[in-house]
């Protein structure tokens, strides 16, 4: 039987809803989509526009990955949710800076009409264990 483990990682960002930071099943960690909120205040979106929000999302994902003894080098797939596709290039510049040039994961980018807490971007990940 497939072992499933749910994780709330120490030092991870407080969640904006009723879910775990990640779920591990088989050889993979499924990391919940992170918001551009401060780790200790899930109601406060960072200021500074899409670049600042993307950086905060990636930093929050980094906190979860670290809590799983993992890192961006283990990410195999990402989903990016954007409220405004005009932000695509600016999000990409920040996003790709978190990965080695030859280590970019597969990815899907999805346009949405809204995100929790008024965020402009949300990203979730799948990482190899």
C-alpha positions in Angstrom: 0.0 0.0 0.0 1.2 3.5 -0.9 2.4 5.4 2.2 1.0 8.9 2.4 2.4 11.5 4.8 1.1 15.0 5.4 3.5 17.7 6.6 3.3 21.0 8.4 6.9 22.0 8.4 8.5 23.8 11.3 9.2 27.4 10.3 6.9 27.1 7.3 4.6 29.9 6.3 1.2 30.0 8.1 -1.4 28.8 5.7 -4.3 30.8 4.3 -6.7 27.9 4.5 -7.2 24.4 5.9 -4.4 22.4 4.4 -0.9 21.0 5.0 2.2 22.5 3.5 2.9 19.3 1.6 1.8 15.7 1.2 4.4 13.0 0.4 3.3 9.9 -1.5 5.6 7.4 -3.1 8.7 9.1 -4.5 7.3 12.6 -4.5 6.4 15.6 -2.3 3.4 17.6 -3.5 3.8 21.1 -2.2 0.7 23.2 -1.6 0.5 26.4 -3.7 2.1 29.3 -1.8 0.9 32.8 -1.6 2.8 36.0 -1.5 2.2 36.5 2.3 4.6 36.9 5.1 5.5 33.6 6.7 3.9 34.7 10.1 0.9 36.5 8.7 -1.2 34.8 6.0 -3.5 37.8 5.7 -0.9 40.3 4.6 0.2 40.2 0.9 3.7 41.8 0.4 3.8 45.1 -1.3 5.9 46.0 -4.3 4.0 44.5 -7.3 4.4 41.2 -9.1 8.1 40.8 -8.8 8.0 41.2 -5.0 5.0 38.8 -4.8 6.7 36.2 -6.9 9.9 36.4 -4.8 7.8 36.0 -1.6 6.0 33.0 -3.1 9.3 31.4 -4.1 10.8 32.1 -0.7 7.7 30.5 1.0 8.1 27.5 -1.3 11.8 27.4 -0.2 10.8 27.3 3.4 8.5 24.3 2.8 11.1 22.5 0.7 13.8 23.1 3.4 11.4 21.7 6.0 11.2 18.5 3.9 15.0 18.4 3.6 14.6 19.2 -0.1 15.3 22.1 -2.3 14.6 23.7 -5.7 17.0 21.2 -7.3 14.6 18.4 -6.5 11.5 20.1 -8.2 10.2 18.2 -11.2 7.0 20.1 -11.9 5.6 23.6 -11.1 2.2 25.2 -11.7 2.1 29.0 -11.8 -1.3 30.8 -11.4 -1.4 34.4 -12.7 -4.3 36.9 -12.3 -2.8 39.0 -15.2 -0.9 37.4 -18.0 0.7 40.7 -18.7 2.9 39.8 -15.7 4.2 36.6 -17.4 7.7 37.8 -18.3 8.3 39.6 -15.0 7.2 36.4 -13.1 9.5 34.3 -15.2 12.6 36.4 -14.5 12.1 36.0 -10.7 11.0 32.4 -10.9 13.9 31.1 -13.0 16.4 32.8 -10.6 15.6 30.1 -8.0 16.7 27.2 -10.3 20.0 26.2 -11.9 19.9 27.0 -15.6 20.0 23.3 -16.5 17.6 22.4 -13.6 14.3 24.1 -14.6 11.4 21.8 -13.9 8.5 21.1 -16.3 5.8 23.7 -15.8 2.3 24.8 -16.6 1.1 28.5 -16.3 -2.6 29.1 -15.8 -4.5 32.4 -16.0 -7.1 32.8 -13.3 -9.7 35.4 -12.4 -8.6 35.7 -8.8 -6.5 34.2 -6.0 -6.9 34.0 -2.2 -6.0 37.1 -0.2 -5.9 39.2 -3.3 -2.6 37.7 -4.6 -1.4 38.3 -8.1 0.5 34.9 -8.3 0.5 31.5 -6.7 2.8 28.6 -7.4 2.7 24.9 -6.4 5.4 22.3 -6.9 6.0 18.6 -7.1 9.5 17.6 -5.9 11.3 14.2 -5.9 11.9 12.9 -2.4 
